[in-house]
Amino acid sequence: MVVGLATTAMAQSGTVEGTVVDAVTGESLPGVNIVIDGTTTGTTTGMDGSFSINVEGPGTVLNFSFIGYSSIAVTVTSAHLNDGLNIELQEDVALLDEMVVVGFGTQRRADITGAVSTVPAVDIERRSVGNTALALQGASPGLTVRYQGGQPGEETANIRVRGTGTLNNPNPLVLVDGVEQSLASVEPSNIADITILKDAASAAIYGSRAANGVILITTKRGVDTGVVVSYNTYASIQNELGFPEGADDESWMRLRNEADVAAGGDPFFTEEYISNVLAGTNPFQYPWANWYEGAFRENALEHSHELSISTGGSSGRLYAAISHLDQEGIMQNFDSRRTSFRVNSDIYLTDNLTAQANLLYRDRRTTGPGFRGQRITQAILHMNRDAVMSYPDGIQGTGDLLFGQWNAHVMANSGETIRDSDDIVGTFGLQYDINDNFSLEGDLTINNITTNETVFRESRNGFIDYVTGLPAPASGWFSTATLQEGSYARNEISQRAFLNYTDSFGAANVTGLIGYEEIYTKASQSSAARAGFFNNDLRLLSAGDAGNQRTCQSYNDSGNFTGSCFKDEWRVRSFFGRANFSYDNRYSVQANVRYDGSSRFAEGNRWGFFPSFSAGWRISSESFMQDVDLFSNLRVRASWGQLGNERISANERAGLFNFMNNYNLGLAYQFNGQVVPAAAVTSAGNPNFSWETTTMRNIGLDMGFLDDRVEVIAEYFWNYTSDILLALPVPPSVGVSPPTQNAGEVSNKGWELGVRLRSSPGSVDAFQYNLGITLSDAVNKIESLSGEGPFYPDKFTVWTEGESINSLRGYRSPGIYRTQEDLDRYPAKISPNATIGDIIYEDLTGDGALTAALYPAGDHVIIGNEDPRFEFGINFGASYKGFDFSMFWQGVLEQYRLLDGALNEGPNWQNYIPAIMVRERFHPTENPNGTWPRVITGNTWNLEETEFWFLDSKYMRLKNIQLGYTVPFQQYVQNLRIYVSGENLLTFTPNELYDPETPRGRSQFFPHAKKVSLGLNVTF
């Protein structure tokens, strides 16, 4: 606020005199910077807040700035020259009073003492993505989002907060308006706030579900007054991202011949065949299938529309939005459609009583052929190309069936999968303000999901070969038509009630809450299947052969919900409390307690007590820092706390009754020559196991420079999880599966760094910029397996004490046999056929044999792990005269993957041949310096797990780049912005064999997409 007052001394012409005070307290502010705009000329206020500065005359602009206060600019007038100028500065709300969503409420950022990050909702809303999880990649230090596959409607993302801290379910808790939901299905345009709780001090209020961090999302609510209507839309073109480059056609065929000759056979492809393929003549006599083109789409379309209205007045507030997303998959015939309707309302029943009613309805339909995308990718990678992909007979999806059942084009263009889901989430709550200090809140939420799925596979029996006129063989999944149907229902009822308290005593502020929460969930699934349909057009379950039917069991590969039957229920009941104390914007203390009970444990072990404590000290507010101009903010934080985990795996149903003996009622035994039904205990129970406990410690440092135009947030954490729920092995003679025990311990340590730089505030037409950088690292280690192990969860991974959870095992290898001396030095071989040009494996035990067990029991060693190290994000934005530009880079500075499957099998097994194999495979005359092993048909000895195939997969990817223009204000239109953006357009990585974001394995997944979008945002 600027106030012109008369002073006791007349101001001289060209001189402005006055004082600067705090707008609230009226106290004088010493040391305030006063600078003439566009120059370096300036002064500072004295101890009494007074100042005097010479100016050229009226029209000069003076900039007033002070640590902890909002800067202002004042244009000097004649009155200021004659009468003086008094300035009142407001405290910087962005620094001290910004409200951050935390567990069951909000807190001033200045009072937060735990590890809490926020992500601007506008950054998510402006991304042209249908999956909110993908938009969070690199957005916060310590948050890892790994894309697991790109099938529309099922884009799965592996999310970790501060790495992996348990051998069981490591997923964070995701809450949307307090209700657990999937990030993938939250409409970005509906989001108001995103907060990530990363340590026990911030997450403990959520107890048992929060041991791996919490992601809080709150959706938009109505405006206080008036009416705001918004429409957001975009249209995108998508293409496949990251599929390995294949060999050219001639090299492909000649490498296959090379492999056959090396095995002592004749070349598979004759020169006549090769020349005809290259010339494109006689394609049915000399076929050459391009499986990639036969299975993928070019320029798949995606479009999104969202219309919302936000209004408010004396009786309440209302926000309503309808959203629609339509996606074509980059694989043929895979599509998705999602429509949602959201209403959030606040009704002011009285001055002290407010009702909240939220409703979300979401309709999802995912469609595809009769095969999963992973299966079709497998067909592309593992099948010969000397086949007719499709015949020109007018029948879609007909062609050669390799081995009677494989053809990627046929698989992508036959059969049908339909998955329909309806989600309903309804919340009703009341808030009663008892007085200025106390308020009471409570709500009841119903969260229902129902899904119906059908998977139909066509029969290819009776198909006539286009060239020979003879019946073509069909076997496996094409031998008969099958129909599988499944239904799934998940119903959750949750209720919460809590009492809030807030008060101030001079410079001290006290807040607290006590609460109760209960969540009851039940889930059921049923499925049925029949085969033997009269033709491929009859797709009703009743039309199938009743003598060839299955219940609770699928044919071939099941769909998501067509392979089993169950009916389960579980419950969590909790009591919690939180207390906060802050003094003079300098000292802050917080304490949390949570008392959780879970039905997953036996009586006597169901309840766990989990406390946390944290404190913060704003050093920059101390009197001894007033003369230190370096910092505009300097604060240290520390926290300690414990959280419990009840879930054994990511499957929320896993381990529901592990405290009891489990019976199999479907057994059969033979007595007196007759088979009779039977039941027996097949899995041993253990009533004595209870909660996993994660102890978290965190130290944080917040620094601000140049009036917080530069902000640095640094964190160091170390977590320790004990009593991890494991099923340690028992002797086979026991005859049952092992019971669950509290038997493991894992540590997880790391650090995070976030830096933000922004320009000085300016007018709309001025050039503005911002730069954000995040960098983090986390290292986990298995501290104890109760003396057991090592354990081998799969053919790659090993769990052993002292190593990472994600450790990979394999043989050591110094390279390839290149000389007789190498053969003499390393005589131990997987196969006697191994010779020059093959991979060397070291015999660590010295017994002359190679054994696939961890040394010293065998010759395997830990060759590394799959933990991403040094994850980073770089976000830059700028605006000028209505134009805005942004780009976001994300990546990992250290990451490794173990290559497996078709990409290193190549012509040895008539599989996909990557271009790098042609260039790098060893050949004694053509390529004696090759870095890949030789090719030889039937080779298995070069495919062992070994450090030889341990590939560097670090990367940096342009996740988003966007250019927009906001049309100058028009009558009836508050805002009109058009933009063009791109997703995943550039990637830099040393690995050319697979997308570096994909999971380890045989590269059998639905590939990721890159896209270009054109969008429009309008607000009325």
SULURMO-V366717 format. One record per helix or strand of 3 or more residues. SS is the DSSP state (h for helix, s for strand). FROM is the first residue (numbers start at 0). TO is the last residue. Records with the same first field share a line. If there is no record, write none. Layout:
SS: FROM-TO / FROM-TO
This chain:
s: 14-21 / 32-35 / 41-43 / 49-53 / 60-64 / 71-74 / 84-88 / 98-101 / 104-107 / 115-118 / 142-148 / 155-160 / 172-175 / 190-196 / 213-218 / 225-240 / 299-312 / 315-327 / 334-347 / 352-367 / 415-432 / 437-456 / 481-504 / 507-530 / 544-550 / 565-582 / 586-597 / 606-617 / 632-644 / 661-670 / 673-682 / 691-704 / 709-725 / 740-757 / 767-783 / 806-810 / 859-864 / 868-879 / 882-893 / 895-897 / 949-951 / 954-965 / 974-988 / 1007-1018
h: 77-82 / 92-95 / 108-110 / 120-124 / 131-134 / 182-184 / 187-189 / 199-208 / 248-261 / 270-278 / 290-294 / 372-381 / 407-411 / 475-477 / 540-542 / 618-620 / 622-624 / 731-733 / 819-824 / 901-908 / 914-919 / 946-948
